């Protein structure tokens, strides 16, 4: 990990090495909103096109799982991280830093999960690197002075939160002075952790955009910032990935379609619907919910995905929208918008289709009822773009 023993940081990815403990400082304030508001001015020039390392990718997943409070997901992310060379010191530092952005309850729960993961790995004799702890700081270290310098670099300009002077002091002296001075994570790694965590917090989009700008100022490259959403999509969830991608796109002035996401931890996404893919435009996913005993199947449609026109002979299909927004249409009739709580019983022999809106993921439960002997499904032509694109 890049570091030095000078009194100043060693460039965009370096870390100062001093630290002064403050045993009497027990903060109970979450800084997500206030810190982010400091980062809305100034940007550095574009950074070299460096992608995330395997260890940095693991930090993305760990931070987002901590912010979501997804303990099982965090457990997996931590194990994956250790297999990629993440050290215990780095994992502990990332989860400790996040109390300033996600609150003490999330941070403490995550640290407790880390302890359990370490105990389990020890019992299984899995290799886990302890790593190097942060270097101690000299007695004359001035946390307020150094924190002000770090905050200014992060923000791109000096900032004084005169509305709440004590909070301004906490931000400068504690968050940017004490925490950021600990050199077992680099500035780049700390900002990757922060951006990833806020991507998992609903309703913090303005703060997320501000932290994307701050991350650029602290040396996170353009390629790394863009890759965060890819890692979130692979390891955490679509909702978090879209939130990160949209924030990055807005900061960089790139086009980005506003997509409504769904939380797959509530209604599972399931597996790709490969067996019936030829009857769909776009990707759909199936999650059986005790369907072998008569329970429904949860069907997930990505944006713009819809099935072909089709008919259920001698049976009635029931659709119950549980997340996102979509459409149902019978032949010769106007399309019906489906939002959570919409229930549609599709008459037997009715030619119809259903699928997601252009700008939203869509999930519905489905089951068959009034099934008569000789029932069957008849798949017909696709829903053409002209018909579909008229829907708003």
C-alpha positions as CSV (number, residue, x, y, z in Angstrom):
1,X,0.0,0.0,0.0
2,X,1.5,3.3,-1.0
3,X,2.7,5.4,2.0
4,X,5.7,7.3,3.2
5,X,7.1,8.7,6.4
6,X,7.1,12.4,5.6
7,X,4.8,14.9,7.2
8,X,2.9,15.4,3.9
9,X,0.9,13.0,1.7
10,X,2.7,11.5,-1.3
11,X,0.4,12.7,-4.0
12,X,-3.1,11.6,-5.0
13,X,-2.8,8.1,-3.5
14,X,-0.5,8.6,-0.6
15,X,-1.4,8.9,3.0
16,X,0.0,10.9,5.9
17,X,1.4,8.7,8.7
18,X,0.6,10.4,11.9
19,X,-2.3,9.9,14.2
20,X,-3.3,11.4,17.5
21,X,-5.9,9.5,19.6
22,X,-8.8,11.3,21.1
23,X,-10.3,9.1,23.7
24,X,-12.8,11.7,24.7
25,X,-14.3,12.0,21.2
26,X,-17.3,9.6,20.9
27,X,-19.2,10.9,17.9
28,X,-22.7,9.8,17.4
29,X,-23.3,11.9,14.2
30,X,-23.7,10.4,10.8
31,X,-21.8,12.6,8.4
32,X,-23.3,11.4,5.1
33,X,-25.3,14.5,4.3
34,X,-23.0,17.1,5.7
35,X,-19.7,15.7,4.3
36,X,-21.3,15.4,0.9
37,X,-22.4,19.0,0.8
38,X,-18.8,20.0,1.1
39,X,-17.8,18.2,-2.0
40,X,-19.8,20.1,-4.6
41,X,-17.1,22.5,-5.8
42,X,-14.0,21.9,-7.8
43,X,-12.7,18.9,-9.7
44,X,-9.2,17.7,-10.6
45,X,-8.1,16.9,-14.1
46,X,-9.0,13.5,-15.5
47,X,-6.9,10.7,-14.0
48,X,-5.0,8.0,-15.9
49,X,-7.2,5.2,-17.2
50,X,-6.6,2.7,-14.3
51,X,-9.2,0.1,-13.5
52,X,-10.1,-1.3,-10.0
53,X,-7.7,-3.9,-8.6
54,X,-9.2,-7.2,-7.3
55,X,-8.8,-5.8,-3.7
56,X,-10.5,-2.6,-4.6
57,X,-13.4,-4.5,-6.2
58,X,-13.8,-6.4,-2.9
59,X,-14.0,-3.1,-1.0
60,X,-16.8,-2.0,-3.3
61,X,-18.9,-5.0,-2.4
62,X,-18.0,-4.9,1.3
63,X,-18.9,-1.2,1.6
64,X,-22.2,-1.6,-0.2
65,X,-23.2,-4.6,1.9
66,X,-22.4,-2.8,5.1
67,X,-24.5,0.2,4.0
68,X,-27.5,-2.1,3.1
69,X,-27.2,-4.0,6.4
70,X,-27.0,-7.2,4.4
71,X,-25.1,-9.4,6.8
72,X,-25.0,-12.6,4.7
73,X,-23.9,-10.6,1.7
74,X,-21.3,-8.9,3.8
75,X,-20.0,-12.2,5.0
76,X,-19.6,-13.4,1.5
77,X,-18.0,-10.2,0.4
78,X,-15.5,-10.3,3.2
79,X,-14.5,-13.9,2.4
80,X,-14.1,-13.0,-1.2
81,X,-12.0,-10.0,-0.2
82,X,-9.6,-12.1,1.9
83,X,-9.2,-14.5,-1.0
84,X,-8.2,-11.4,-3.2
85,X,-5.5,-10.3,-0.8
86,X,-7.5,-7.9,1.4
87,X,-6.0,-7.8,4.9
88,X,-7.8,-7.8,8.2
89,X,-6.5,-4.3,9.0
90,X,-7.9,-2.9,5.7
91,X,-11.3,-4.6,6.2
92,X,-11.5,-3.4,9.8
93,X,-10.5,0.2,8.7
94,X,-13.1,0.3,5.9
95,X,-15.9,-0.8,8.2
96,X,-14.9,1.6,10.9
97,X,-14.7,4.6,8.6
98,X,-18.2,3.9,7.4
99,X,-19.8,4.8,10.7
100,X,-19.3,8.4,9.5
101,X,-21.5,7.7,6.5
102,X,-23.9,4.9,7.4
103,X,-24.1,5.3,11.2
104,X,-22.7,3.4,14.2
105,X,-25.4,0.6,14.1
106,X,-24.5,-0.5,10.6
107,X,-20.7,-0.1,11.3
108,X,-20.8,-2.1,14.6
109,X,-23.0,-4.8,13.1
110,X,-20.5,-5.1,10.2
111,X,-17.5,-5.3,12.6
112,X,-19.2,-8.0,14.5
113,X,-19.7,-9.9,11.2
114,X,-16.0,-9.5,10.5
115,X,-15.2,-11.1,13.8
116,X,-17.4,-14.1,13.0
117,X,-15.9,-14.4,9.6
118,X,-12.4,-14.4,11.0
119,X,-13.2,-17.0,13.6
120,X,-14.7,-19.2,10.9
121,X,-11.7,-18.8,8.6
122,X,-9.4,-19.7,11.5
123,X,-11.4,-22.8,12.3
124,X,-11.2,-23.8,8.7
125,X,-7.5,-23.0,8.5
126,X,-8.0,-20.5,5.7
127,X,-5.2,-18.1,5.0
128,X,-6.0,-14.6,6.1
129,X,-3.4,-11.8,6.1
130,X,-3.5,-9.6,9.2
131,X,-1.9,-6.7,7.4
132,X,-0.2,-3.6,8.9
133,X,-1.9,-1.4,11.4
134,X,-1.9,2.4,10.9
135,X,1.3,4.1,11.9
136,X,1.2,6.2,15.1
137,X,1.2,10.0,14.8
138,X,3.5,12.3,16.6
139,X,2.3,14.1,19.8
140,X,2.3,17.5,18.1
141,X,0.1,16.3,15.2
142,X,-2.6,19.0,14.5
143,X,-5.7,17.1,13.4
144,X,-7.7,20.3,12.7
145,X,-5.0,21.8,10.5
146,X,-4.4,18.6,8.6
147,X,-8.1,17.8,8.3
148,X,-8.8,21.2,6.9
149,X,-6.1,20.6,4.2
150,X,-7.6,17.2,3.3
151,X,-11.1,18.6,3.2
152,X,-10.0,21.4,0.9
153,X,-8.4,18.9,-1.5
154,X,-11.5,16.7,-1.4
155,X,-13.8,19.6,-2.0
156,X,-11.7,21.4,-4.5
157,X,-11.9,24.6,-2.5
158,X,-12.0,25.7,1.2
159,X,-15.3,25.2,3.0
160,X,-16.5,26.3,6.4
161,X,-19.8,25.0,7.7
162,X,-20.6,28.2,9.6
163,X,-24.2,27.1,10.2
164,X,-23.1,24.4,12.7
165,X,-19.5,25.3,13.8
166,X,-19.2,22.2,16.1
167,X,-20.1,19.9,13.2
168,X,-17.6,21.8,11.0
169,X,-15.0,21.0,13.7
170,X,-16.0,17.3,13.8
171,X,-15.7,17.0,10.0
172,X,-12.3,18.7,9.8
173,X,-10.6,17.4,12.9
174,X,-12.1,14.0,13.3
175,X,-13.3,12.7,9.9
176,X,-10.7,14.3,7.7
177,X,-8.0,14.8,10.4
178,X,-8.1,11.7,12.5
179,X,-9.7,9.0,10.3
180,X,-8.2,10.0,7.0
181,X,-4.7,10.2,8.6
182,X,-4.7,6.5,9.3
183,X,-2.5,5.1,6.6
184,X,-3.7,1.5,6.5
185,X,-6.1,2.7,3.7
186,X,-5.1,5.1,1.0
187,X,-7.2,8.1,0.1
188,X,-8.2,6.4,-3.1
189,X,-9.4,3.3,-1.2
190,X,-11.3,5.4,1.3
191,X,-13.2,7.2,-1.5
192,X,-14.0,4.0,-3.3
193,X,-15.4,2.7,0.0
194,X,-17.4,5.9,0.5
195,X,-18.9,6.1,-3.0
196,X,-19.8,2.4,-2.9
197,X,-21.5,2.7,0.4
198,X,-23.6,5.8,-0.5
199,X,-24.6,4.0,-3.7
200,X,-26.4,1.5,-1.5
201,X,-28.3,4.3,0.4
202,X,-31.7,5.2,-1.1
203,X,-32.4,9.0,-1.1
204,X,-28.7,10.1,-1.0
205,X,-28.3,10.7,-4.7
206,X,-27.2,14.4,-4.4
207,X,-24.6,13.4,-1.8
208,X,-23.5,10.5,-4.0
209,X,-22.8,12.9,-6.9
210,X,-20.8,15.1,-4.6
211,X,-18.7,12.2,-3.4
212,X,-18.0,11.1,-7.0
213,X,-16.6,14.6,-7.6
214,X,-14.6,14.3,-4.3
215,X,-13.3,10.9,-5.3
216,X,-11.9,12.4,-8.6
217,X,-10.1,15.1,-6.5
218,X,-8.5,12.4,-4.3
219,X,-7.1,10.4,-7.2
220,X,-9.8,7.8,-8.1
221,X,-9.5,7.4,-11.8
222,X,-12.3,7.9,-14.4
223,X,-12.2,4.2,-15.2
224,X,-12.3,3.2,-11.6
225,X,-15.4,5.4,-10.9
226,X,-17.2,3.9,-13.9
227,X,-16.3,0.4,-12.9
228,X,-17.9,0.7,-9.4
229,X,-21.4,0.3,-10.9
230,X,-20.2,-2.9,-12.8
231,X,-19.0,-4.4,-9.5
232,X,-22.2,-3.4,-7.7
233,X,-24.2,-5.1,-10.4
234,X,-22.2,-8.3,-10.2
235,X,-21.9,-8.6,-6.4
236,X,-24.5,-6.4,-4.7
237,X,-27.6,-5.6,-6.8
238,X,-29.2,-3.8,-9.7
239,X,-30.6,-0.9,-7.7
240,X,-27.2,0.0,-6.2
241,X,-25.5,-0.4,-9.6
242,X,-28.0,1.9,-11.4
243,X,-27.7,4.5,-8.6
244,X,-23.9,4.6,-9.0
245,X,-24.0,4.6,-12.8
246,X,-26.4,7.5,-12.9
247,X,-24.4,9.6,-10.4
248,X,-21.2,9.0,-12.4
249,X,-22.9,9.8,-15.7
250,X,-24.2,13.1,-14.3
251,X,-20.8,14.2,-13.0
252,X,-19.1,13.4,-16.3
253,X,-21.9,14.9,-18.4
254,X,-22.7,11.6,-20.0
255,X,-26.2,10.6,-21.2
256,X,-27.9,8.3,-18.7
257,X,-31.5,7.1,-18.9
258,X,-33.3,7.3,-15.6
259,X,-34.2,3.7,-14.7
260,X,-36.4,2.7,-11.9
261,X,-34.9,-0.2,-10.0
262,X,-36.2,-2.9,-7.6
263,X,-34.8,-4.4,-4.5
264,X,-34.1,-8.0,-5.2
265,X,-33.6,-8.7,-1.5
266,X,-37.4,-8.3,-1.1
267,X,-38.6,-10.3,-4.1
268,X,-35.8,-12.5,-5.5
269,X,-34.6,-12.1,-9.1
270,X,-34.1,-15.8,-9.7
271,X,-32.4,-17.4,-12.6
272,X,-32.3,-16.3,-16.2
273,X,-35.4,-17.6,-18.0
274,X,-33.3,-19.4,-20.7
275,X,-35.9,-22.1,-21.5
276,X,-38.4,-19.5,-22.8
277,X,-36.0,-16.9,-24.0
278,X,-37.1,-17.3,-27.6
279,X,-40.6,-16.0,-26.6
280,X,-39.2,-12.8,-25.0
281,X,-37.6,-9.6,-26.1
282,X,-34.9,-8.9,-23.5
283,X,-34.0,-10.8,-20.4
284,X,-36.5,-12.2,-17.9
285,X,-35.8,-14.2,-14.7
286,X,-37.8,-16.8,-12.8
287,X,-37.8,-17.4,-9.0
288,X,-40.2,-20.2,-8.0
289,X,-41.8,-19.6,-4.6
290,X,-42.8,-23.1,-3.4
291,X,-44.5,-23.4,-6.8
292,X,-44.2,-27.2,-6.7
293,X,-46.8,-27.1,-3.9
294,X,-49.0,-24.6,-5.6
295,X,-47.1,-21.4,-4.8
296,X,-46.6,-18.7,-7.3
297,X,-43.5,-17.9,-9.5
298,X,-41.9,-14.5,-9.3
299,X,-41.0,-13.2,-12.7
300,X,-38.6,-10.3,-13.2
301,X,-38.3,-8.3,-16.4
302,X,-35.4,-6.0,-17.2
303,X,-36.4,-2.6,-18.7
304,X,-38.1,-3.0,-22.1
305,X,-38.4,-6.7,-21.7
306,X,-41.7,-8.2,-22.7
307,X,-43.1,-11.6,-23.7
308,X,-44.7,-12.4,-27.1
309,X,-48.4,-12.3,-27.6
310,X,-49.7,-15.5,-26.3
311,X,-52.9,-17.4,-25.2
312,X,-53.6,-19.6,-22.2
313,X,-56.1,-22.2,-23.4
314,X,-58.5,-23.7,-20.8
315,X,-56.8,-21.9,-17.8
316,X,-56.7,-18.5,-16.1
317,X,-53.4,-16.8,-15.4
318,X,-53.2,-14.4,-12.4
319,X,-50.6,-11.6,-12.3
320,X,-49.8,-9.6,-9.2
321,X,-47.3,-6.8,-9.5
322,X,-45.0,-6.6,-6.5
323,X,-42.2,-4.2,-7.7
324,X,-41.3,-1.7,-10.4
325,X,-43.6,-0.8,-13.3
326,X,-44.9,-2.7,-16.3
327,X,-47.7,-3.3,-18.8
328,X,-50.5,-5.8,-19.5
329,X,-52.4,-5.7,-22.8
330,X,-55.1,-7.8,-24.3
331,X,-55.6,-7.9,-28.1
332,X,-57.8,-5.1,-29.3
333,X,-57.7,-3.2,-25.9
334,X,-55.7,-0.5,-24.4
335,X,-52.6,-1.4,-22.3
336,X,-53.0,-1.4,-18.5
337,X,-50.2,0.0,-16.4
338,X,-49.1,-2.4,-13.6
339,X,-47.6,-1.0,-10.4
340,X,-47.2,-2.7,-7.0
341,X,-50.6,-4.0,-5.9
342,X,-52.1,-4.3,-9.4
343,X,-53.8,-7.7,-9.8
344,X,-55.0,-9.0,-13.2
345,X,-56.8,-12.3,-13.9
346,X,-56.3,-13.0,-17.5
347,X,-59.3,-14.7,-19.0
348,X,-58.9,-18.1,-20.7
349,X,-58.5,-17.8,-24.5
350,X,-57.5,-14.1,-24.3
351,X,-54.6,-13.1,-26.6
352,X,-52.3,-10.9,-24.5
353,X,-48.7,-9.9,-23.5
354,X,-47.1,-8.4,-20.4
355,X,-43.7,-6.9,-19.6
356,X,-41.6,-4.1,-18.2
357,X,-41.9,-0.4,-18.9
358,X,-39.1,1.2,-20.9
359,X,-37.7,2.9,-17.8
360,X,-38.2,0.4,-15.1
361,X,-37.5,-3.1,-13.9
362,X,-40.7,-5.0,-13.3
363,X,-41.7,-8.0,-11.1
364,X,-44.9,-9.8,-10.9
365,X,-46.1,-13.0,-9.2
366,X,-48.0,-15.4,-11.4
367,X,-49.9,-18.6,-11.0
368,X,-52.5,-20.5,-12.9
369,X,-56.1,-21.2,-11.7
370,X,-59.3,-22.7,-13.2
371,X,-57.1,-25.2,-15.1
372,X,-59.1,-27.6,-17.2
373,X,-58.1,-30.8,-18.8
374,X,-56.2,-30.3,-22.0
375,X,-54.9,-26.8,-21.0
376,X,-52.0,-25.4,-22.9
377,X,-50.1,-22.2,-23.8
378,X,-49.9,-20.9,-27.4
379,X,-47.0,-18.6,-28.2
380,X,-47.6,-16.1,-31.0
381,X,-45.8,-13.1,-32.6
382,X,-43.6,-10.7,-30.7
383,X,-44.9,-7.3,-29.5
384,X,-43.4,-5.0,-32.2
385,X,-41.5,-1.8,-31.3
386,X,-44.1,0.5,-32.8
387,X,-46.8,-0.9,-30.5
388,X,-44.5,-1.0,-27.4
389,X,-42.9,2.4,-27.9
390,X,-46.3,4.2,-27.8
391,X,-46.6,3.2,-24.1
392,X,-45.6,5.9,-21.7
